[in-house]
């Protein structure tokens, strides 16, 4: 096997791609509202994650970082950290979830903390959404 070309996609050489493409983002109010309407949430530290099954082989991410969190510089830093945490662990999650991460005011943490928080919340929400509805429980 020859060495991969510099711009060749890594999946051609057996390694999964770690790109964060447009297809992995939630776009628009309707997609965010669909996740919020499912009413399945998990709070982990300074973030709350809402989720719903999306029927796709991969997860999609939406971020909600309000002005209460801080100035634009802080909000954008937190968004970059959360996108990076999502991107790096995209193949470790089972997939098929739309996730909306709501950030509450806090001092920025190291990337590994956000990776752990996002992984814990996604795993918990995936278990909750995947189990069958018991008797007397209406499926939403």
N, C-alpha and C positions, 0 to 999 in steps of 0.2 A: 504494500500500500504506500502510495506517495504521501508526502506531507500535505496537509490541507492548504489550499490557497488562502491568502490573508482575508479575503472577503467572502469566502465560501461559508454557507450555513453549517454550523457544527453538527446538526442532525444527519448530514450526509456522511459523516465519519463516525457515527455511533453515539455521539454525545448529545443529550437532549439540549434543545435551545433554551436559553435563559432570557430571551428577549421579552419585553413588555410591550406588546403590540396594541393597536387600537381595538382589536377584537377582545382584548382582556379588560377593557374599561366599560363602566356603565356610562351611557350617554343619555342625557336629558332627564327631565322631571318625571316622565312616565316610568322609566326604568327604576329610578330611585323610589318612587311611590309604590311600585309593585313589591319592592323588598320591604319597605316600611309597613305596608298593609298586611304582610304575612305575620307580623307581630312575633317573630322569633328573634330574641336578642340575648346577648351575653356581654356582661361588663367585665373587663379585665384591666385592673389598674386605671390609668387615665383614658382608656379607650372603651367604647361600646361598639359591638359589632352586631349588625342586623343581617339576617340571611334568608334566602329562599333557594329552592332547587331551580336550576335553569335548563336542565335537559341537554346541556352541552358537555363535551368531554373535558372542559377546562373551567376554572373559576374566573369570575369577572370581579373587578374591584371598583368601588365608588368611594370617594372621600368627602367628608363634610367637616370642615374646619372653620368654625365661626370666629368672628372678630374678638370674642371674649378670650380666646386662646392667646392673643398677642398681636403685635404689629405684623405687617406683611412679611417681613424677613423671617420671623419665627414661624408663622403659618406655613410659608413655603418650605422651610427647612423640615418641619414635621411631615408635610406631604411627601417630600423627597424620601425621607427615612421610611415612611410607611409603604410607599411604592417599591422601594428597594427591598424591604422585608418581604413583601408579597412576591416580587420577582424572583428572589433567591430561593424561596421555598415552594415555588409553583408546582414542582414535580413531586414534592413530599406530601402534598395534600391529595385526598381522593378525587377531587374535581367535581364539577357539576353544581357549584354554588355561585350565586350572586351575593357578594358581600358589600355592605356599606359600613364604613368605619367612621364613627362620630368621635371626634377628639374633644376632650375636656381640658381646661386650663391646667398646665403643668410645665415644669422645667423639662426641656428636651433630654431624652435618655439615649444611651448608646444603641446602635443598630441591633445588637443581639437581644436587647430587652424587647424591642418592638417585634423582632422575629418570634420570640418566645410567646409574647402576648397574642399575636395574630394566629400563631399555630394552635395555641390552647383554645382560643375562641372558635376557630374554624373547625377543629376536631369535635369540640363539644356540640356545636351547632349542626354539624353533619350527622352526628349520632342522633340528635334530637329530631332532625328532619327525616332521617331514613327509617326510623322505627315505625312500625304500623300503629295506626290510631287504635287505642283500646276501646272497649265497649262504652258507649255513652259519650265518647269524645267525638265531636264533629271535626272532620278534617277541613283545614282552611285552604 
